[in-house]
Amino acid sequence: MYGPSSAPGMRTRHISIFKYFFKNKGKGGAQADIWEPADNDEINGDTDGPSAIASEILPPILQLIPRLKSSDASDAAQAASEMVSLTNNTSTDEDAIVGRCGALEVLGQVVCKGSEEGKVAAASAIANLIANADANKVLVSNLPGVLAAFVGLASSSQDKPSAVAARALLNLVSNKDCALAFARTPGAIDALAHLVLTAKMETKEDAARVLNTMVDKEKEICVLVAGVESAMQALKAVARTANCTGEARLWAVSALMGLSRCSRVRRTLLRAKIVEDVCIPLLASESLGEWHDAIQALAAMTAANLTGWEDDTKLVEHKEQVTGLVHVMAMALTCREHGRYKFRNSHVLQSLWSVTINDAFKAELVGAKLIELSIDMIALAHTQGHRGMNLIMLLEMIYQLCFSEQGAAKIKELQGTKMLEAHARGPDPLVRRLARGTLWQAGGGEKP
């Protein structure tokens, strides 16, 4: 999961009840079977000792299922509340087992048709059970009416239903298929936009993070989100608001950066003046709270993706932040944080690739050691046999930088021609052409 480790979201559970499924009978020390797993269930952990609470979790859950089906709405609501208490500290394996016993289906019925109290409790229990079990996420997203019910809860004027819905959705959309299914649900994106704009602190943060997670999953989701004006206005407003909580602003700017990576929505972002009204003011700000460095890097990446290659880009006024992306990419490459935030290497690479075309940045990028870092990354890709889009973008960056005197001189100084010669003989015709073009531009090879 990329992003700050302190951000709200998935639960981390450390307790497994599997070691309590077998007890000593007594004097002989023989074990009595309390529960038998299916063939595809794994039993993890040891048998250090019994726990009265842990060993009694599953039977009560099974006993709650008939009550959840009750025609008495108050009894079903009470059963859902008890389910929440039972699933607050279950492990991933336990969640998967509960999901296979039919609990999610009946919880979904309560979310759709129960009382207001029951809907909130059932949604909270579902949020627990889908936190880490991917199969449960898929199951819930396929239950008829459940995603629409979550939209209804998220649209509630009351704080608790919307908060529970935001947490459940944050857990749900970490799965790509579930994120797409929710994005396609009528009113879903509008409901999230409303929470981002008007909800209280933690719910606002969760809703902004839901949108950020969704746009990172699928281009179609980017198109759907960018096509909802309220979502664009909400992300823009939160990103610009001075008194907004740092984390909500962080996720809003991150969501805009994710949208800027999709070529199908860039015109929409440009028409919304994301660069002028959001990115440039953020880059000019001297204080953005605890996430200052991360937010500025995200703003620079967003502006680079949208206008980095243009001669009149506003980024020329913020070359320090643009060249700082070289350091951000180095940190991402080594899986370290920048400004307490974990960036994805491919995301930063795309932004740097966008600005290397622009002559206004070439000398500064060479001075920031972008060529050295790119050569290291290409060498790594060569030794590991990775010849995908990242390798092509790296070669294109070096090729573009070699059109500057500093870049051509740096390639010769670093003896990068050997690496380029190796790729010039590779199997990929585009990689060969780029490597040969760079060698020729640097004065170390034949014209391609």
C-alpha angles and dihedrals in degrees: 000000000000121000137056116334090223094058120114119255137078119046119238112215126189103177124092121187094197092094088061097055091090123054133184112257092215135260099017094047090230116152126241120211111240097169134008118212123216119257093263095048117103122215110215131186132028136278100255096149148315126284118195094205097045095044091054099051102093101047093055090048091055090047091053095058096077089047091051087057091051119127086222102093094200092052091048090050091051090049090051090051090052089049089056091054092048095050100043094097105022120131127243092258091050091050090053092052093048088050090056094050094067099258095123093054094055092042087054090054091053091049090053103039109012130103119283090260091046093050092054094046093046091048090051091051090049089050089056094048096048096044095101108354108095094193089058091053091054092045093052094046089055096050109109113255098358097109090047088050090054089052088054092051092047089052093053118123089220121087102228100054092047092046093051091046092051091051093047092049091048088058094042101051095056083087111077097218092047091049091053092046091052093045088055092051110107112257095007099118093041089053092052091047090053091053093047090053103039112014125105122266106281095034090049090052093048093048092049090049091050090057091046092051092047097052090050092059107057140005091227089060089052089054092048094049095044089050092061108080094199090058093051092047092048094050091045093048095048092046090054101039110110096204095045116119111267095238095051089051090047092056093043092054090043090053090051089050090051090051091049090060090064111083091202093067103035094099089053090053092047092050088051088054093233092159097049099037102035116015102043095045089049092050090049094049119104096199125038098154128248093335095050098127095043093047093049091049090050091048091051091049092050093050091045092052091050105037110358095118096047120105092225097045114146088226091083086078090058105045092143092063092043094052088044087069088075088066090044090055091049090053091047091049090057093043093247129137128254113203090352089301129109111225125198114244093222092053094054091043092057092052094049090046088056094056100041088075089063114085090209091072104034100091092046093047091051089049089051088058097248091147092053092049092045092051090051091050092047091049089051091049090049095052092045095045095242109151102161135121094295091060091050092049091049092052091047090053092052090045091053094045091052088067086074121074090235092053096048091047092048093053091054092044092052093044088235090155090085092059091046092049090054091054091043086067095045128117098250111088094206092050090048091051094049093047092049091045091052092048091052093046090050091048095248105107150021122293109269 
